Amino acid sequence: MNLLGVDVSGACATFSRLCYFGAPWYSVILQWYRQQRSEHYRYPSSNDDIQVVYESKNYIVVNKDDLVPIDAFDAPAQVNVTQQVKKWFEKREIDKFLRQDPPATEEQTEQWKKSLAQKVEDIRYSHRLDLGTSGCMCFARSTAASFLTYKAFIDKRVLKYYLALVHGHLHSSYPIYIDVPIGENASCYGRIMCTNDHPYCTHPKPAQSQVDILEHGEYDGKPASKVLVRILTGKRHQIRLHMNYLGHPIIGDYLYTEPIDYKPHRIMLHARSLTIHTDQELIDALAKDPFVTQMDPKWKKTKTIYPVNRW
């Protein structure tokens, strides 16, 4: 990106990194910055731009877009995932109500409007994803359903797999098991995390991940690998830190790479699948793989080690 003939890309990346946890408008900065950098950048222009991958009477799972805030607290002026889900649900229910035969009376319509307003109000997310992470995100349709997902997370009855594009080619005949505690970095402002080998790591807690190598290839002309990561614990920025610990940081991770990896249009991390064993039902959702050449021409696969659709 040029400003008066001077390339200020590095400065913008550094500024966005400094502000990431320092102000409530950090996502606006990152949003603007990413839009300047990429021809492939995609950002929802409306509440209708949403993909539902699982739905039941208790839950809705959507394929969250990258760099979309979860709620209005993160970025009041932007489209957010919670708003998208509520608007999608409200529109769908209105369409069903208008198509019913015979048509509702005026009194029935008023009662239905109150009921719908309460149902929309009750929708809430069951877990969070990082701003730059795309993929499966679950929303509960009632307080009771929300409690049951919370209980499932506490009881470790949740299975989450992530896809990631990382720098370099990983080589291993077996899944790579990472057992490296994660804590907060006391040398940084805000909740920047680090592994316990960092000199300023405070209050490290156990963190385990399992990494399977799926593909080798190139991203923007440099060696890269597609990996499948199962997180056995749920620490903040766990996958990003564990891949960095292996020496293969996630492409586009502007927070934990040295030097800052600011050129890619997004963090190449995607919540591929989500399985939650609640006491009410089994939630099983799968989001399509976004890391394919058709969606991002900079990624070129050269070797398949384990097919994505067979794990």
C-alpha positions in Angstrom: 0.0 0.0 0.0 1.4 3.4 -1.0 0.9 6.7 0.6 2.3 9.7 -1.3 4.7 7.4 -3.0 5.9 5.7 0.2 5.2 2.0 1.0 3.7 2.1 4.5 2.5 -1.5 4.7 4.9 -2.5 7.4 4.0 0.5 9.5 0.3 -0.2 9.1 0.8 -3.8 10.2 2.8 -2.8 13.2 0.2 -0.2 14.2 -2.6 -2.8 13.9 -0.6 -5.2 16.0 -0.1 -2.6 18.7 -3.7 -1.7 18.8 -5.1 -5.3 18.6 -5.8 -5.5 22.3 -5.4 -1.9 23.2 -8.7 -0.4 22.1 -12.3 -1.5 21.3 -11.9 -0.3 17.7 -8.9 -2.6 16.9 -11.0 -4.6 14.5 -11.8 -1.4 12.5 -8.1 -0.9 12.0 -7.5 -4.5 11.0 -10.5 -4.4 8.7 -9.3 -1.3 6.9 -5.8 -2.6 6.7 -6.7 -6.0 5.3 -9.0 -4.5 2.6 -6.0 -2.5 1.3 -3.8 -5.6 1.0 -5.9 -8.3 -0.8 -7.7 -8.9 -4.0 -9.3 -12.0 -2.5 -10.6 -10.3 0.6 -14.2 -11.0 1.3 -16.3 -9.3 4.0 -20.0 -9.6 4.5 -21.8 -6.5 3.2 -25.1 -7.3 4.9 -26.8 -9.5 7.6 -28.0 -11.9 4.8 -24.4 -12.9 4.0 -24.3 -16.0 6.3 -24.0 -19.7 5.8 -25.9 -22.0 8.2 -24.3 -25.5 8.4 -26.4 -27.1 11.2 -29.8 -26.3 12.6 -32.1 -27.9 15.2 -34.8 -26.7 17.5 -32.2 -25.9 20.1 -29.1 -24.8 18.1 -27.8 -23.0 15.0 -24.2 -23.5 13.8 -22.9 -21.1 11.2 -19.7 -20.9 9.0 -18.3 -17.7 10.4 -16.4 -15.5 8.0 -12.9 -14.4 8.8 -12.5 -10.9 10.3 -16.1 -10.7 11.3 -16.7 -9.6 14.9 -18.8 -11.9 17.1 -21.0 -9.1 18.6 -21.4 -5.4 18.6 -19.1 -5.0 21.6 -16.2 -5.9 19.4 -17.0 -3.4 16.7 -20.4 -1.5 17.0 -20.3 -0.1 13.5 -19.8 -3.4 11.6 -21.8 -6.4 10.7 -21.3 -9.1 13.4 -22.1 -12.8 13.6 -24.6 -12.6 16.4 -26.5 -9.9 14.4 -26.4 -12.1 11.3 -27.8 -15.1 13.0 -30.6 -13.2 14.7 -31.6 -11.5 11.4 -31.4 -14.8 9.5 -33.6 -16.5 12.1 -36.1 -13.6 12.2 -36.4 -13.4 8.4 -36.9 -17.2 8.1 -39.6 -17.2 10.8 -41.5 -14.3 9.2 -41.5 -16.0 5.8 -42.9 -19.2 7.3 -45.6 -17.2 9.2 -46.7 -15.3 6.0 -47.0 -18.5 4.0 -49.3 -20.2 6.5 -52.9 -21.0 5.4 -55.3 -19.8 6.5 -53.8 -16.4 7.4 -53.5 -15.5 11.0 -56.0 -13.1 12.6 -54.8 -9.7 13.9 -54.8 -10.9 17.5 -52.8 -14.0 16.5 -50.3 -11.8 14.6 -49.7 -9.6 17.7 -49.1 -12.6 19.9 -46.8 -14.1 17.3 -44.7 -10.9 17.1 -44.1 -10.9 20.8 -43.2 -14.6 20.8 -40.8 -14.0 17.9 -39.1 -11.0 19.5 -38.4 -13.2 22.6 -37.0 -16.1 20.5 -34.7 -13.7 18.7 -33.6 -12.1 22.0 -32.8 -15.6 23.5 -30.3 -16.5 20.7 -26.7 -16.3 22.1 -23.3 -17.8 21.1 -22.1 -20.8 23.0 -18.3 -20.2 22.4 -16.0 -17.8 20.7 -13.7 -17.7 17.8 -10.8 -15.3 17.2 -11.6 -12.3 15.0 -9.5 -13.6 12.1 -10.6 -17.3 12.4 -13.4 -18.6 10.2 -15.5 -21.7 10.5 -18.0 -23.5 12.8 -19.5 -21.4 15.5 -22.5 -22.5 17.6 -25.5 -20.4 18.8 -28.0 -21.6 21.3 -31.7 -20.7 20.8 -32.6 -20.6 24.5 -31.1 -20.1 28.0 -31.5 -23.8 28.7 -29.7 -24.9 25.5 -26.9 -22.4 26.2 -26.4 -23.9 29.7 -26.2 -27.4 28.2 -23.4 -26.4 25.8 -21.6 -24.6 28.6 -21.8 -27.8 30.7 -20.6 -29.9 27.7 -17.5 -27.6 27.4 -16.8 -27.9 31.1 -17.2 -31.7 31.0 -14.9 -31.9 27.9 -17.6 -33.4 25.7 -16.6 -31.2 22.8 -14.5 -32.1 19.7 -13.1 -29.4 17.6 -10.9 -29.7 14.5 -9.2 -26.8 12.7 -7.6 -26.4 9.3 -4.6 -24.2 9.0 -2.0 -23.2 6.3 1.4 -22.9 7.9 4.8 -21.8 6.7 7.2 -24.5 5.6 6.8 -28.2 5.0 6.2 -30.4 8.1 7.4 -34.0 7.9 6.1 -36.8 10.2 4.7 -40.3 9.7 2.5 -39.9 12.7 0.3 -37.2 14.2 2.4 -34.6 16.1 1.4 -34.2 19.7 2.2 -30.9 21.4 2.0 -30.6 25.2 3.3 -27.0 25.9 1.7 -24.8 28.6 0.4 -21.4 27.6 0.3 -18.2 29.7 0.0 -14.5 29.4 3.0 -12.4 28.1 3.8 -10.0 30.9 6.0 -7.9 28.6 3.0 -6.9 26.3 0.0 -4.7 26.9 -3.3 -6.6 26.8 -3.9 -10.3 26.6 -1.1 -11.4 24.4 -0.3 -15.0 25.1 2.9 -17.0 25.0 4.3 -20.5 25.6 6.0 -21.3 28.9 9.5 -21.1 27.4 9.0 -17.3 27.0 11.0 -15.4 29.7 7.9 -13.3 30.6 5.3 -16.0 30.6 3.0 -15.7 33.6 0.6 -18.3 35.1 1.1 -20.9 32.3 -1.7 -23.5 32.1 -1.6 -27.0 30.4 -2.3 -27.0 26.7 -2.4 -29.9 24.3 -2.9 -30.1 20.6 -2.6 -32.8 17.9 -1.4 -32.0 14.4 -2.0 -34.1 11.3 -0.2 -33.1 8.0 -2.7 -33.1 5.1 -0.9 -31.4 2.2 2.3 -29.8 1.0 2.4 -26.9 -1.4 3.2 -23.3 -1.9 1.6 -20.1 -0.7 2.6 -17.0 -2.6 5.6 -18.9 -4.0 6.9 -20.0 -0.6 6.7 -23.6 1.0 3.6 -24.2 3.0 1.6 -27.0 4.5 -2.1 -27.6 5.2 -2.6 -29.2 8.6 -5.5 -30.5 10.6 -5.3 -29.5 14.3 -7.3 -31.1 17.1 -7.3 -29.0 20.3 -7.5 -31.2 23.4 -7.6 -28.0 25.6 -9.1 -24.6 24.9 -6.5 -22.0 25.7 -6.5 -18.6 24.1 -4.6 -18.5 20.8 -3.6 -22.1 21.4 -3.2 -23.3 17.8 -1.4 -20.1 16.8 1.1 -20.5 19.6 1.6 -24.2 19.3 2.3 -24.0 15.5 4.7 -21.2 16.2 6.4 -23.3 18.8 6.9 -26.1 16.2 8.7 -23.5 14.0 5.8 -23.4 11.5 3.7 -20.4 12.3 0.3 -19.9 10.7 0.3 -17.9 7.5 -1.1 -14.4 8.1 -0.7 -14.5 11.8 0.2 -10.8 12.4 0.3 -11.2 16.1 2.8 -14.1 16.8 5.1 -14.0 13.8 8.6 -12.4 13.6 8.8 -10.4 11.4 5.1 -9.6 11.2 3.4 -11.7 8.5 1.3 -8.8 7.2 1.0 -9.7 3.5 -1.7 -12.4 3.5 -5.3 -11.2 3.4 -6.3 -13.2 6.5 -5.1 -15.6 9.2 -5.1 -19.0 7.6 -7.0 -20.7 10.4 -10.5 -22.3 10.0 -12.7 -24.2 12.4 -13.4 -27.2 10.2 -15.7 -29.2 12.4 -17.5 -28.9 15.7 -19.1 -31.8 17.7 -20.8 -31.1 21.0 -22.3 -33.9 23.1 -25.0 -32.1 25.1 -27.5 -33.8 27.4 -30.2 -32.6 24.9 -28.7 -33.6 21.5 -25.6 -34.3 19.5 -24.4 -31.2 17.6 -22.3 -32.3 14.6 -21.3 -29.6 12.1 -18.9 -29.3 9.2 -17.7 -26.2 7.4 -16.3 -26.4 3.9 -12.5 -26.1 3.4 -11.7 -22.5 2.4 -8.0 -23.2 1.7 -8.3 -24.3 -1.9 -6.8 -22.8 -5.1 -10.3 -21.9 -6.4 -10.8 -19.6 -3.4 -7.3 -18.4 -3.0 -5.0 -18.7 -6.1 -1.9 -18.0 -4.0 -2.3 -21.5 -2.5 -1.0 -24.2 -4.7 -1.1 -27.8 -3.6 1.9 -30.0 -4.7 1.4 -33.2 -2.7 -1.5 -34.8 -0.9 -0.4 -36.6 2.3 -3.8 -37.3 3.8 -7.1 -36.3 2.0 -9.1 -33.6 3.8 -12.3 -35.5 3.2 -11.1 -38.7 4.9 -10.2 -37.6 8.4 
